[in-house]
Amino acid sequence: MGIIIDLDVMLARRKTSSKELAAAVGITPQNLSILKTGKAKAIRFTTLDAICKALDCQPGDILRYTADEESPE
């Protein structure tokens, strides 16, 4: 999938830990880890909204799209 999660970058910019963000957003550290590592299949808008509020950022600061590499023929 071409969706890249840059949550680690925003956490570093805001000098916030994953544990602090999880508490602020109201999700478990395990679920935040799944999101951070790009293993999540979906994210609720309410969760994205809470993350953006906590980190004072836009969704595009956390999520970005890159085209999948074409497979060699």
PyRosetta script that sets phi, psi and omega in degrees:
from pyrosetta import init, pose_from_sequence

init()
pose = pose_from_sequence("MGIIIDLDVMLARRKTSSKELAAAVGITPQNLSILKTGKAKAIRFTTLDAICKALDCQPGDILRYTADEESPE")
pose.set_psi(1, 144.9)
pose.set_omega(1, -175.6)
pose.set_phi(2, -91.3)
pose.set_psi(2, 9.2)
pose.set_omega(2, 178.2)
pose.set_phi(3, -88.6)
pose.set_psi(3, 123.7)
pose.set_omega(3, -179.6)
pose.set_phi(4, -108.7)
pose.set_psi(4, 134.0)
pose.set_omega(4, 178.6)
pose.set_phi(5, -99.2)
pose.set_psi(5, 120.2)
pose.set_omega(5, 179.4)
pose.set_phi(6, -106.8)
pose.set_psi(6, 36.7)
pose.set_omega(6, -178.2)
pose.set_phi(7, -64.9)
pose.set_psi(7, -36.9)
pose.set_omega(7, 178.3)
pose.set_phi(8, -59.8)
pose.set_psi(8, -39.2)
pose.set_omega(8, -179.5)
pose.set_phi(9, -63.6)
pose.set_psi(9, -45.1)
pose.set_omega(9, -179.7)
pose.set_phi(10, -68.3)
pose.set_psi(10, -36.2)
pose.set_omega(10, 176.8)
pose.set_phi(11, -62.2)
pose.set_psi(11, -41.9)
pose.set_omega(11, 179.2)
pose.set_phi(12, -66.5)
pose.set_psi(12, -42.4)
pose.set_omega(12, 179.7)
pose.set_phi(13, -62.6)
pose.set_psi(13, -37.6)
pose.set_omega(13, -178.7)
pose.set_phi(14, -89.9)
pose.set_psi(14, -0.4)
pose.set_omega(14, -179.8)
pose.set_phi(15, 51.8)
pose.set_psi(15, 48.2)
pose.set_omega(15, -179.7)
pose.set_phi(16, -121.3)
pose.set_psi(16, 143.6)
pose.set_omega(16, 178.2)
pose.set_phi(17, -88.0)
pose.set_psi(17, 161.2)
pose.set_omega(17, 177.1)
pose.set_phi(18, -60.6)
pose.set_psi(18, -39.3)
pose.set_omega(18, -179.0)
pose.set_phi(19, -63.4)
pose.set_psi(19, -42.5)
pose.set_omega(19, 179.2)
pose.set_phi(20, -65.3)
pose.set_psi(20, -41.6)
pose.set_omega(20, 179.8)
pose.set_phi(21, -65.9)
pose.set_psi(21, -43.1)
pose.set_omega(21, 179.5)
pose.set_phi(22, -58.6)
pose.set_psi(22, -42.2)
pose.set_omega(22, 178.8)
pose.set_phi(23, -66.1)
pose.set_psi(23, -40.6)
pose.set_omega(23, -179.1)
pose.set_phi(24, -67.5)
pose.set_psi(24, -34.6)
pose.set_omega(24, -176.7)
pose.set_phi(25, -86.0)
pose.set_psi(25, -26.7)
pose.set_omega(25, -179.5)
pose.set_phi(26, 87.6)
pose.set_psi(26, 29.6)
pose.set_omega(26, 173.9)
pose.set_phi(27, -121.1)
pose.set_psi(27, 165.0)
pose.set_omega(27, -178.5)
pose.set_phi(28, -75.6)
pose.set_psi(28, 151.3)
pose.set_omega(28, 175.9)
pose.set_phi(29, -58.1)
pose.set_psi(29, -31.2)
pose.set_omega(29, 178.6)
pose.set_phi(30, -65.6)
pose.set_psi(30, -44.5)
pose.set_omega(30, 178.8)
pose.set_phi(31, -67.6)
pose.set_psi(31, -35.3)
pose.set_omega(31, 176.3)
pose.set_phi(32, -65.7)
pose.set_psi(32, -38.1)
pose.set_omega(32, 177.8)
pose.set_phi(33, -63.1)
pose.set_psi(33, -41.3)
pose.set_omega(33, 177.8)
pose.set_phi(34, -61.0)
pose.set_psi(34, -41.3)
pose.set_omega(34, 178.5)
pose.set_phi(35, -67.1)
pose.set_psi(35, -44.8)
pose.set_omega(35, -178.4)
pose.set_phi(36, -61.1)
pose.set_psi(36, -37.4)
pose.set_omega(36, -175.6)
pose.set_phi(37, -86.9)
pose.set_psi(37, 1.7)
pose.set_omega(37, 177.4)
pose.set_phi(38, 77.6)
pose.set_psi(38, 15.3)
pose.set_omega(38, -179.6)
pose.set_phi(39, -88.6)
pose.set_psi(39, -9.7)
pose.set_omega(39, -179.6)
pose.set_phi(40, -71.9)
pose.set_psi(40, 142.5)
pose.set_omega(40, 178.3)
pose.set_phi(41, -91.0)
pose.set_psi(41, -18.5)
pose.set_omega(41, -177.4)
pose.set_phi(42, -158.7)
pose.set_psi(42, 163.3)
pose.set_omega(42, 173.6)
pose.set_phi(43, -141.1)
pose.set_psi(43, 135.1)
pose.set_omega(43, 177.9)
pose.set_phi(44, -74.3)
pose.set_psi(44, 145.8)
pose.set_omega(44, 176.3)
pose.set_phi(45, -60.6)
pose.set_psi(45, -33.4)
pose.set_omega(45, 179.5)
pose.set_phi(46, -66.0)
pose.set_psi(46, -37.0)
pose.set_omega(46, 177.0)
pose.set_phi(47, -69.3)
pose.set_psi(47, -44.1)
pose.set_omega(47, 178.2)
pose.set_phi(48, -61.6)
pose.set_psi(48, -41.5)
pose.set_omega(48, 177.4)
pose.set_phi(49, -60.0)
pose.set_psi(49, -46.0)
pose.set_omega(49, -178.9)
pose.set_phi(50, -65.3)
pose.set_psi(50, -38.8)
pose.set_omega(50, 178.0)
pose.set_phi(51, -65.0)
pose.set_psi(51, -44.4)
pose.set_omega(51, -179.7)
pose.set_phi(52, -63.9)
pose.set_psi(52, -38.8)
pose.set_omega(52, 177.0)
pose.set_phi(53, -64.8)
pose.set_psi(53, -45.5)
pose.set_omega(53, -177.2)
pose.set_phi(54, -66.0)
pose.set_psi(54, -35.9)
pose.set_omega(54, -177.3)
pose.set_phi(55, -98.4)
pose.set_psi(55, -1.7)
pose.set_omega(55, -178.8)
pose.set_phi(56, 51.9)
pose.set_psi(56, 59.5)
pose.set_omega(56, -178.4)
pose.set_phi(57, -144.3)
pose.set_psi(57, 177.2)
pose.set_omega(57, 177.5)
pose.set_phi(58, -101.1)
pose.set_psi(58, 156.5)
pose.set_omega(58, 177.8)
pose.set_phi(59, -55.4)
pose.set_psi(59, -35.0)
pose.set_omega(59, 179.3)
pose.set_phi(60, -67.1)
pose.set_psi(60, -16.3)
pose.set_omega(60, 175.5)
pose.set_phi(61, -76.1)
pose.set_psi(61, -20.1)
pose.set_omega(61, -176.3)
pose.set_phi(62, -105.9)
pose.set_psi(62, -38.4)
pose.set_omega(62, -176.4)
pose.set_phi(63, -113.2)
pose.set_psi(63, 139.6)
pose.set_omega(63, 172.7)
pose.set_phi(64, -146.8)
pose.set_psi(64, 158.7)
pose.set_omega(64, -177.5)
pose.set_phi(65, -112.5)
pose.set_psi(65, 135.6)
pose.set_omega(65, 170.2)
pose.set_phi(66, -129.7)
pose.set_psi(66, 137.5)
pose.set_omega(66, 179.0)
pose.set_phi(67, -63.1)
pose.set_psi(67, 139.4)
pose.set_omega(67, 176.6)
pose.set_phi(68, -63.8)
pose.set_psi(68, 145.1)
pose.set_omega(68, 176.9)
pose.set_phi(69, -69.1)
pose.set_psi(69, 140.6)
pose.set_omega(69, 178.4)
pose.set_phi(70, -72.7)
pose.set_psi(70, 142.0)
pose.set_omega(70, 178.5)
pose.set_phi(71, -77.1)
pose.set_psi(71, 142.3)
pose.set_omega(71, 179.3)
pose.set_phi(72, -65.2)
pose.set_psi(72, 143.4)
pose.set_omega(72, -179.6)
pose.set_phi(73, -87.0)
pose.dump_pdb("model.pdb")
